[in-house]
Amino acid sequence: MGGDTLSTWRIKNETIIGGSLEETVPHNDFLCTKRSYTNFILKLKIKLTGHEGFINSGIQFRSKRLLDPPYEMTGYQADWGNNYWASLYDESRRNKTLTAPDSLEVLGWINVNDWNEYEIRAEDRRIRLYINGHKTVDYIEKDLDIPQEGLIGLQIHGDGKALVAFKDIFIEELE
């Protein structure tokens, strides 16, 4: 249930690494928690590199695994990659960016091809994203049918020669 730990995900030097710079990642893959979370603050460091194809990653939350295809997830994603830096995407559900920071402003806040501090605050129907201390998203979910609890998953996007790394992952559950 966690993700493809045979060929996609591995741990090296206390860092979770997904993808490959030598071979194209065939499809999205997610390394996810076994339990659900509702209200929380998640802090981690992320580094995305790549040189061919679609170079993208993100952190799924309040999400669930799909059955078809079984490697996919649906739910909110704190997105990461060119044209998606620190935006909020709705993966395999509404399939669109829900809100995003000013694209020029965010480029001044991020370290492309290097480590960045990403923070996700999910409190009731409010979602806030921060990158390197700068708030990029403050979103209120208005659709009462959208679940506000679920799994957390680390993503490597398919169709690119890309490598994502995550470290220093901390989660604090909120009442």
C-alpha positions as CSV (number, residue, x, y, z in Angstrom):
1,M,0.0,0.0,0.0
2,G,3.0,2.3,0.6
3,G,4.4,2.6,-3.0
4,D,6.9,0.9,-5.3
5,T,9.8,0.3,-3.0
6,L,11.4,-2.1,-5.5
7,S,12.3,0.2,-8.3
8,T,10.9,3.7,-7.6
9,W,11.5,4.6,-3.9
10,R,14.5,4.1,-1.7
11,I,16.2,5.5,1.4
12,K,19.8,6.8,1.4
13,N,21.5,8.9,4.0
14,E,18.2,9.5,6.0
15,T,16.6,10.8,2.8
16,I,13.6,9.3,0.9
17,I,14.4,9.3,-2.8
18,G,12.0,8.6,-5.7
19,G,12.5,8.4,-9.4
20,S,15.5,8.2,-11.7
21,L,17.7,10.5,-13.8
22,E,18.8,7.6,-16.0
23,E,15.4,6.2,-16.9
24,T,12.0,7.8,-17.5
25,V,9.7,7.3,-14.6
26,P,6.8,5.3,-16.3
27,H,3.9,6.7,-14.3
28,N,3.1,8.6,-11.1
29,D,4.1,6.8,-7.9
30,F,3.3,7.7,-4.3
31,L,5.0,6.6,-1.1
32,C,2.2,7.0,1.4
33,T,1.2,6.7,5.1
34,K,-0.8,3.7,6.3
35,R,-3.2,5.9,8.3
36,S,-5.3,8.9,7.7
37,Y,-4.8,12.4,8.9
38,T,-7.4,15.3,9.3
39,N,-6.0,18.4,10.9
40,F,-2.2,18.7,10.9
41,I,1.0,20.7,10.2
42,L,3.4,18.8,8.0
43,K,7.0,20.2,7.6
44,L,9.6,18.7,5.3
45,K,12.4,19.5,2.9
46,I,12.1,18.7,-0.8
47,K,14.6,18.7,-3.6
48,L,13.6,18.1,-7.2
49,T,16.0,17.6,-10.1
50,G,15.6,16.4,-13.7
51,H,16.6,17.1,-17.2
52,E,14.1,15.4,-19.6
53,G,10.3,15.2,-19.8
54,F,7.9,16.4,-17.1
55,I,9.8,17.2,-13.9
56,N,7.3,17.4,-11.1
57,S,6.5,16.2,-7.6
58,G,4.3,17.0,-4.7
59,I,2.9,15.9,-1.4
60,Q,-0.6,14.4,-1.4
61,F,-2.7,14.9,1.7
62,R,-6.3,14.2,2.7
63,S,-6.0,11.7,-0.1
64,K,-6.8,8.1,-0.9
65,R,-5.4,5.3,-3.1
66,L,-7.2,4.6,-6.3
67,L,-8.0,1.0,-7.4
68,D,-7.7,1.7,-11.1
69,P,-4.8,2.3,-11.6
70,P,-3.6,1.1,-8.2
71,Y,-0.5,3.3,-8.2
72,E,-2.5,6.6,-8.4
73,M,-3.9,8.7,-5.6
74,T,-6.8,11.2,-5.5
75,G,-7.0,14.3,-3.3
76,Y,-5.2,17.5,-2.5
77,Q,-1.6,17.9,-3.6
78,A,0.9,20.5,-2.5
79,D,2.5,20.7,-5.9
80,W,6.2,21.1,-6.8
81,G,7.8,21.7,-10.2
82,N,8.1,24.3,-13.0
83,N,4.8,26.2,-13.4
84,Y,3.4,24.5,-10.3
85,W,5.8,25.7,-7.6
86,A,4.1,25.7,-4.2
87,S,0.5,25.6,-5.6
88,L,-2.5,23.5,-4.5
89,Y,-3.6,20.9,-7.1
90,D,-6.5,18.5,-6.9
91,E,-5.1,15.2,-8.1
92,S,-7.3,12.7,-10.0
93,R,-10.5,14.4,-8.7
94,R,-11.1,17.9,-10.2
95,N,-7.7,17.6,-12.0
96,K,-6.9,21.3,-11.8
97,T,-4.8,23.8,-9.8
98,L,-7.1,25.1,-7.1
99,T,-4.9,28.1,-6.3
100,A,-1.4,29.2,-6.9
101,P,1.0,31.9,-5.9
102,D,2.2,34.7,-8.2
103,S,4.6,32.8,-10.5
104,L,7.3,35.5,-10.6
105,E,7.1,36.2,-6.9
106,V,7.5,32.5,-6.0
107,L,10.6,32.1,-8.2
108,G,12.3,34.6,-5.8
109,W,11.5,32.4,-2.8
110,I,12.5,28.9,-4.1
111,N,15.8,27.2,-4.6
112,V,15.5,25.4,-8.0
113,N,17.3,22.1,-8.1
114,D,18.1,22.4,-4.4
115,W,16.5,21.9,-0.9
116,N,13.4,23.9,0.0
117,E,11.4,23.9,3.2
118,Y,7.8,23.0,2.5
119,E,5.0,23.4,5.1
120,I,1.4,22.2,4.8
121,R,-1.2,23.4,7.3
122,A,-4.6,21.6,7.0
123,E,-7.0,22.9,9.6
124,D,-10.7,22.1,9.1
125,R,-11.6,23.4,5.6
126,R,-8.6,25.7,5.5
127,I,-5.4,24.8,3.7
128,R,-2.2,26.9,3.8
129,L,1.1,26.2,2.1
130,Y,4.4,27.8,2.8
131,I,7.7,27.5,1.0
132,N,10.9,28.7,2.7
133,G,8.8,30.7,5.2
134,H,6.6,32.4,2.5
135,K,2.9,31.8,2.4
136,T,2.0,30.7,-1.1
137,V,-1.6,29.4,-0.6
138,D,-4.5,30.2,1.7
139,Y,-7.4,28.2,0.5
140,I,-10.9,27.5,2.0
141,E,-12.7,24.4,0.6
142,K,-16.3,25.3,-0.2
143,D,-17.4,22.0,-1.6
144,L,-18.8,20.1,1.4
145,D,-18.6,16.8,-0.4
146,I,-14.7,16.9,-0.6
147,P,-13.3,14.7,2.2
148,Q,-11.2,16.5,4.8
149,E,-9.2,13.5,5.9
150,G,-7.0,10.9,4.3
151,L,-3.5,9.6,3.6
152,I,-0.4,11.6,3.1
153,G,1.8,10.6,0.1
154,L,5.1,11.7,-1.4
155,Q,4.9,11.8,-5.2
156,I,7.3,11.4,-8.2
157,H,5.5,12.3,-11.4
158,G,5.7,10.0,-14.4
159,D,6.9,10.9,-17.9
160,G,10.2,12.5,-16.9
161,K,13.8,11.7,-16.0
162,A,13.4,13.1,-12.5
163,L,14.6,12.6,-9.0
164,V,12.9,13.9,-5.9
165,A,14.2,13.7,-2.4
166,F,12.5,14.3,0.9
167,K,14.0,14.7,4.4
168,D,13.4,16.1,7.8
169,I,9.8,15.1,7.7
170,F,7.7,16.2,10.8
171,I,4.0,16.0,11.3
172,E,2.0,17.5,14.2
173,E,-1.6,16.5,14.5
174,L,-4.0,19.3,15.6
175,E,-7.1,18.9,17.6
